[in-house]
């Protein structure tokens, strides 16, 4: 896929929503793990100031003191994207405790919304020792964990990626911001990234026993049809436990159901991105 001034890339997917608490980081980590288990080479980029995704890798924040680069250096210093590798086999670029500086500095820079796009035009900054040189040939999937804000970071992601996956839960407040996010995706598509595709809505934290959620899901499917993924992620103790322990559900005992759900999600994403990889 070619997009204006950018280089050709494989499936670069932003996992995003304007609302917090919808399972963006959980989805990013477990989707990446499921794809990796099927033999794909997956790169994670943590753009969230909470750095929860980074905590699920081998990243040690003390490395920043030793001048190991993070997403901060990419966004505020025009550095190439650093690539580290976790013991689980996932590649990653960590977030940082100083993301608040990004919020302050980035809007004052020239073309602040293009930082990620420009970074993906450069060769990876390889910290793995594997000789990584090209995003196109070294990785099948690049997954970006999106923050709730600020807008300049959301812009960076939506302009840089070629697809977006939208996790949602079926609670009223989480549903209320969906239209605004979709409208903004359309605006980015019309002005900055004409090839941006919406992979669909992933229902997360699903509670089948709650009538209100069942009704909300039916309304969502009635309105958006096949854009609602046929897989949902149910609310399970195993998922909560994996979040507390900063690991994927594939590393948790008695997590057969969520593992199966994320494996099915990976299969669906593979199908929906077949033209990208």
N, C-alpha and C positions, 0 to 999 in steps of 0.2 A: 504494500500500500504506500502511495506517495501523497504527501500532504503539503503542497506549497513549498516552503523553504526547508522542510524537514527531510531527514534521511528515511530510507525504507526500514521498517521495523516489523517484527512479528507481533504477536498479540500483547499489546500493552493495555492493561485493564485497570481502570480506577474503580475502587470499591467505595462508593460514596452515597451520601444522603445529607440533607441539611440538618437532620435531627440526630441527636446523640442517643446512645442507648439502644441502637437498633442492631448491634452485632457486627459492625464493620470490621473490627480487628479480628474477632473470632472467625468471621467468614474468610477474611484474607488468609489467616494462618492455616486454617483447616482445608480450604480450597487448594492452597499451595502444596500442602502436605499430600493431599489426595492426588494431585497432578504429578507430584514427584514420585509417588508410589507406582504410577503408571508409566514411569520412564521419562517424563518430561523434565527439562532443566528449567528451574523456576527461580526468578529473582524477585525479592521483596524490597520495596522502598517504603520506609516509614516516614510519613509526612505529618504525623499527629504529635502535638507537643507533649502528650502524656507518655509517649514512647512505650506503650504497652507491647506493641509488636516487637520492638527491639528487645524487650525483656524476655521474649519467648525464643530468642536466638542465643548465640554465645557471646553477645556483645557485653562488654564490661565498661560502664560509664567512666571508670578511671582511665581508660585508654585515651580519652580526650585530653587529659593532662599531658600525655605523651605525644600529643599532636596528631593522633590518628583522626582522619577527617570523618565528618558526618554529613547529614543533609544540610546542615547550616553552611558548611563551606561551599556546597553546590549552589545554594540559593543566594548567598551573600558575597561570595568571593569568586563566582564563576569557575569553580573547580570542577573537574570531571567527577562523575559519580563513583564513590568508592565502593568496591565490592569485597565483602567478607563472606566466609562460608561457615555455616554451623555444622555441628557434628551430625545433625540429622540429614545433611545433604542439601539444605536450602541455602541459596545465596541471598545476601541482604545488604542494604544500606541503612544504617541506624539513624534514628532521630536523636535528639539531644535535649538536655535540660535548659539550654539557652534558646529554645525556639521563640521565646518572647522577644528576643532581639531580632529574629527574622520578621516578626510581625511589625516591628518598628522600622527596620532598615529597608526591607524589600520595597515598600511603596515609594520610597524616595529615589529608587534607582531607575535607570533607563530601561524601558521595556520590561517592567518587573514581572509581567504575566508570562514571559517567554523563557524564563530561566530553566525550567525543566525541559522544554523543547530543545533549547540549545545544548543542554547537558547531554541529551540523548543523541546528539549529533557527534559528540566526542567519543573517543575510545574509553572503555571502562578503566578506572583506576584500580588495577588488580592487586588485592592484598591476599590472594589465595595461593599464589605461586603456581597457578595453572596456565599462565600465559594467555589470559583472556584479552582479546583485542577488538572484538566486534559484537555489538548487541545482537545483530541479525543472526550471526552464526553460533554465538555462544549460548544463547537462551531461546527457549520456546515461548515462555510466558514471563512477562514482567507485571507484577501485581503491586499497585500503589494503594496503601491504606490512607484514606483521606481524612482530614480533620473536619470538624464541624465548621470551623472558621479559622482565620479571617478570609475574606473573599479573595484576596490576592493569591492565597495558596490554592483555593478551589479553582481559580482561573488557571493557575499553572498546571494543575492536573488535567482539567478538561481540555485544555489546548494541546497537551503533550500526548495524551492517550489516544488509542484508536477505538476503544470500547469502554463502556461503563456498565457496572453491575450495581443494582440498587437494592441493598437489604432494607427491609421494612418490617416492623412488627405491626400488629393489627389493633393497637391502642389508638384512641382518638387523637391525642397530641402528636403521636408519631405520624399518623396519616395526614394530619392537617398541612404539613409542609411539603407534601409530595408534589402538588401542583406547581408550587414555586420552583422546586428543583427541576422538574421536567421543563418548565418554561425557560429556565436558564440554560439547560442543556440545548434546547432548540435555538436559543440566541447564540450560543457559542458555535453551534453547527452552521448557522447562517452567516456568521461574521468571521470566525477564526479557524474552524476545523470542520470542513464540509463532509469529511469522511467519518466523523464520530458516529458510532452506532450504540444503541442501547440494547444490551444483552437481555434486559428484563428485570423484573422485580422478584427478589428472593424473600419469601415470608420467613421470618426468624422468630424465635421465642414463641412458637405456635403452641397454643393451649386448646386442644380440640374440645375439651370439656366445657369451655366457656362459650355460652350461646352468642354473646355479643361479638366474639372473635369469629365465630362461624359465619355470622351474618356479614361482617366486614369483609371476610375473605370472598364470600359469594359476590358481593358488590364489586370488589376489586376485579375479579375474574370476568364479571359481566361487562365492566367498563373497558378493561384492557386486554381481554382475551388471552392469546398466546404469549403476550408480553409478561404474564405472570408465570413464572417457571413452574413446571409440574412437580417440582421437588420443594418441600419446605423443611425448615429446621425446627424440630420440636424442642420445647423447654424441658431439659433433663438435668438431673443432678450431675451426671457425668460431664456435661458441658460446663456447668458452674464450677465443678471441681477443677477442670482443665484450666479455666480462667484464673482461679485462685493460685494454681501451681505454675502458671505461665508455660503451659505445654499444650500440644494439640490433643484432640480427643483420641488420636491414634496411640498416644502414650499413656492413656488412662485405662485402668482395669474396669471391666463391666461397662463398656461403652459401645456395645455392639450396634445399638440403634443409631446414635449420632454418627458413628463411623460409616455405617451404611448410607445414611443421609448425605454426608459430605462426599462419599464416593459417587453416589448418583448425581450430585451437583457437579462434580468434576466431569462426569460423562456428558452432562447437558452442556456445560461450557465448552468442552471439546467440540461438540457438534455445532454449537452456535458460533464458534471461532474458526471453523475449518477453512474459511476463505482467507484468514489472517495468518495462519501458520503453514 
